[in-house]
Amino acid sequence: MDKAALHSMEMGARVRQERQIMALLKKQNPFVVRLFFSFHTMHHLFLVMEYVPGSDCAAMLRVYGCLSEGEGGREGGREGGR
């Protein structure tokens, strides 16, 4: 992630919070993507995370709105894939 872009969009606090949540819940919650480690350079921030295909729930909710109970169950069933 480009640090300047994050700063210009006022996303610094949110990114720090998300990183802290992922670090704290590393092995405790099957519904939180695992953060293996993070590092930064002068211009970029890197979060090395577990790859979970098709798991961007926030983007899906922006597109489709609320999910029915059946749809939510189908998307929430990924814990078996870990």
C-alpha positions as CSV (number, residue, x, y, z in Angstrom):
1,M,0.0,0.0,0.0
2,D,1.3,3.4,-0.8
3,K,1.8,5.4,2.4
4,A,1.1,8.8,0.7
5,A,-2.2,7.5,-0.7
6,L,-3.3,6.1,2.6
7,H,-2.4,9.4,4.3
8,S,-4.2,11.5,1.6
9,M,-7.4,9.4,2.1
10,E,-7.0,9.6,5.9
11,M,-6.9,5.8,6.1
12,G,-3.8,5.5,8.3
13,A,-5.8,4.9,11.5
14,R,-8.0,2.3,9.9
15,V,-5.1,0.4,8.4
16,R,-3.4,0.4,11.8
17,Q,-6.6,-0.9,13.5
18,E,-7.1,-3.6,10.9
19,R,-3.4,-4.7,11.3
20,Q,-3.8,-4.8,15.1
21,I,-7.0,-6.9,14.9
22,M,-5.5,-9.4,12.5
23,A,-2.3,-9.7,14.7
24,L,-4.4,-10.3,17.8
25,L,-6.8,-12.8,16.3
26,K,-4.1,-14.6,14.3
27,K,-5.1,-18.1,15.4
28,Q,-8.2,-17.4,17.4
29,N,-10.9,-16.8,14.8
30,P,-11.6,-18.7,11.6
31,F,-13.4,-15.7,10.1
32,V,-10.5,-13.3,10.3
33,V,-7.8,-13.6,7.6
34,R,-4.5,-14.5,9.1
35,L,-1.7,-11.8,9.1
36,F,1.7,-13.6,8.9
37,F,3.8,-10.4,9.2
38,S,4.0,-6.8,8.1
39,F,6.8,-4.4,7.2
40,H,7.3,-1.0,5.6
41,T,9.7,0.9,3.4
42,M,9.9,4.6,3.1
43,H,7.0,4.8,0.7
44,H,5.0,1.6,1.1
45,L,3.3,-0.6,3.8
46,F,3.2,-4.4,3.3
47,L,0.8,-6.8,5.0
48,V,1.6,-10.4,4.3
49,M,-1.7,-12.2,4.8
50,E,-3.4,-15.5,4.1
51,Y,-4.8,-15.9,0.6
52,V,-8.6,-16.5,0.8
53,P,-10.2,-16.6,-2.7
54,G,-13.4,-14.7,-3.0
55,S,-13.6,-13.6,0.6
56,D,-14.0,-9.8,0.3
57,C,-17.3,-9.7,2.1
58,A,-17.4,-5.9,2.4
59,A,-17.1,-5.5,-1.4
60,M,-19.9,-8.1,-2.0
61,L,-22.2,-6.3,0.5
62,R,-21.6,-2.9,-1.3
63,V,-22.6,-4.6,-4.6
64,Y,-25.5,-6.8,-3.4
65,G,-26.7,-5.1,-0.2
66,C,-28.0,-7.4,2.6
67,L,-27.7,-11.1,2.1
68,S,-30.4,-13.6,2.8
69,E,-29.8,-16.2,5.5
70,G,-29.0,-18.8,2.9
71,E,-26.5,-16.6,1.1
72,G,-24.9,-15.6,4.4
73,G,-24.5,-19.3,5.4
74,R,-22.9,-20.2,2.1
75,E,-20.3,-17.3,2.3
76,G,-19.7,-17.9,6.0
77,G,-18.9,-21.6,5.6
78,R,-15.3,-21.1,4.6
79,E,-13.9,-22.2,8.0
80,G,-13.7,-25.7,6.7
81,G,-11.2,-24.6,4.1
82,R,-8.6,-23.6,6.6
